[in-house]
Amino acid sequence: MEDSFIKYENMENSILQELENEGYLVPDSIDKEKASAIAMHYKEILSLLGEDSNREGLIKTPERVARSLQFLTHGSFLDPIKILEKSKFKENYDHMLLVKDIEIYSMCEHHMLPFFGKAHVAYIPNGCITGLSKIARIVDIFARRLQVQERMTMQIRDCIQEALLPLGVAVVIEAKHLCMTMRGIQKQNSTITTSAFTGAFLKNPKTREEFMNLIGRHFNS
């Protein structure tokens, strides 16, 4: 039983190390000094909101928020181009490659409220490809920042274009913004769609139409 536990612990440590090497923020990567400073400010914010920061339900809230914010914004400290370049392979494939329905969770930089939805990313290789999971990873890196959807869409496009030099890149993001649904205009069913293209997707309407059909969307050219 003890041997099994040791094997499991070693496997868990190995997985955590692999994630950390990929740039993921794992529990031991939290900057404790920064977390402490952020927590102190959140304790003051709770008091300014008229709450008792020492009551049972709120005692650990500042610390939890501090750790949560570090996780939700850790993409700002990662280099997505390096991650793509480390997983670049030569391959003679020149048709569209699409990864769709990539879940995104990000934070609106205007109100620091979440927006979430799906990203659809395609590119046409020009002599090299990358690991399929890396496309989702790039989306995640740009989402884990204080963001606006419009900028994030273009950042994903430009990163893939720069790292892989493909014949074209297409990115569409569809998201709901809590700054619209739970405050402000309070429109519960509104979805924001943004798109960005390069190369063949920009110049060739048929290529763009094929991409839109594959993701189940029909936009006018």
N, C-alpha and C positions, 0 to 999 in steps of 0.2 A: 504494500500500500504506500509506504514511504517512498520507494523507488519510483512508483507511478507519479506521485506528487512532484518529485524532483524533475522527472522527464517533462511533465506538464509545464512546470515553472520555467525550465530551460527553453521549451518551445515558445511560451508566451514572451519571454525576454527576447528571443530571436525575432519574433514577429514585430515586437515593438521597435527593435533596432532597425529592422528593414523599413518600417514605416517612417522612422526618424530620418533614415538615409534618403528617403524619397521626399522629405520636407514636411511630412505630416507632424502636427503638434501632438506629442504623446504626453501623458501625465507628468513625467519627470522633466519635460521641456518647459513647463510653465516657469516664467521668471518670477520667483517668489518675492523679490524685492519690489518689482513693479506692481505685482498683485497686491502687496501690502499697501503701497501708496494709493493705488486706485480704490481699494477697499475703504481707506480712511476718508477719501472724498465722498464715496457713496454713503458712508455713515452720516456725514454732514448733510448730504442731499436729503436723506430720509428725515432728518430732523427739520430741515427747511420745509418739507412737505407736510409737517405737522404730525409725523409718526414718532413713536418711541422706539428708537433703534436698539434699545436694550430689552425689549419684550421678547418672549420666547421665539415667536415665529420669525423675528427679524435679526436675531443675534448674529447668525452666520450669513445673512443675505449679502452684506457688502463683500465678503470674501467670495461667495459664490458668483456674484455679478462680475467681480474682477477677473476670476478665472474664465468665466464664460466669454467675456469681452476679448480676452487674449486669444481664445480659440477662434472666435468669430472673425477676428481681424488678422490672423497670423499669415494670411496670404500676402500681405504687404511686404513681408520679409523674405519672400521666396523668389527665385529667378525661374520663371516658367520656360524660358528659352533653353536654359541649361538642361532642364529636365527632358525636354523634347530631343535635344541634341545627343543626350546620353543614350536615348533609345531609338536612334535613327538607323535604318537598315536599307541597303541597296536592294531594289526590287523592280523588275520590269513590268509594272502594272500602271496603266494610264487611264483607268476608268474611275468613275466617281466612287469614293469611299465615304460612307455616311454613318455617323453615330448619332442616333436620335433619342429623344426623351431622356436626356441627362438631367437629373434633378438638380436644381440650384436653390440654395438658401443664402441670402445675402442681407446686408444692412444698408438701408437708405442713409446717405450721409447728411441729408437735410434734417431728418427728425430722429435718426438712429432707431428706426423701427424696421422690422424685417420686410423683405419682399422675397417671394418664392415662386417657383414654377419649373419650366423645362427649357433646356437648350437643345437645339438641333445643329450639328456641326458636320460639314462635309468638305472634302478637298479632293482634288484630282492630282495624284502623284506625278512627279517629274523625275523619276529615276530613284526615288527613295520613299520609304514609308516609316511610320512610327508605330509603336505598340498601341493597340486599340484603347487600352485602359488609360494611356497617357493623354488622349483627347479629353476624356472625362476629368482627368487630373488637372489639366490646364484650365478647364471651366471652373473647377473647384477653387483653384488658386486665385483666380480673379474674383470669384464670388465671395471668398473669405476676406473681404476688405470693406471699408466704408465706401459705398459705391453709388453710382447712378446707372440705371440699366443701359442707357444709350452708350455710355463710355465703355462699360463692360463688354458689350457686343463687339465694339470696334477693337478692343484690346485682345480679345480671343482671336478675332480674324487676323490682326496684324502679327500676333505672336506666331501663329501657325505659318503664315506667309513668310516671315523672316527666318524661322528655324528650318523649315522643310523646302522652301522655294518651289512650291507646287505650281501647277498650271492654273489653279484657282482655288479660292476658299469661299465657303458660304456659311453664314451663321444666322440663325433665327432664335430669338429668345422670347418666350411668352411667360409673363409673370403677373401675379397679384401683389399689390402694394398695400401693406397695412396702414400706411400714412394716408391712403385714400379711403380705405374701408372702415377703419375704426376711429378716425378723426377727420377733420376737414370736411370734404364734400360727402363722405360716408356713402359711397356707391359700392354696394356689396358685390356686384357681379362684374365689375369692370376688370378687364385684362389688358395689360400693356404688351404690345408686340413690337419688337425692334429687329432690324435685319441689317446685315453688312456683307458685301461681296467684293471679291477681287477676281482678276483674270477672266477665265472662261465664263464664270457665273455672271460677271458684269457685262461682258461683251456679247455673249450668246444667249438670246432669250430662250432657246430650246433647252439649253443646259440648265438654266435657272428654273424653267418650268418643270423639268424632270425632278430637280431637287424638291420643289414645292409639292409635286405630286407624291413623292416618296415620303414626305413628312405629313402628308394628308392636308395640305393647305393649298388654296388656289388664290393667288394674288394676281392682280393685273400687272402686266409688264410695264 
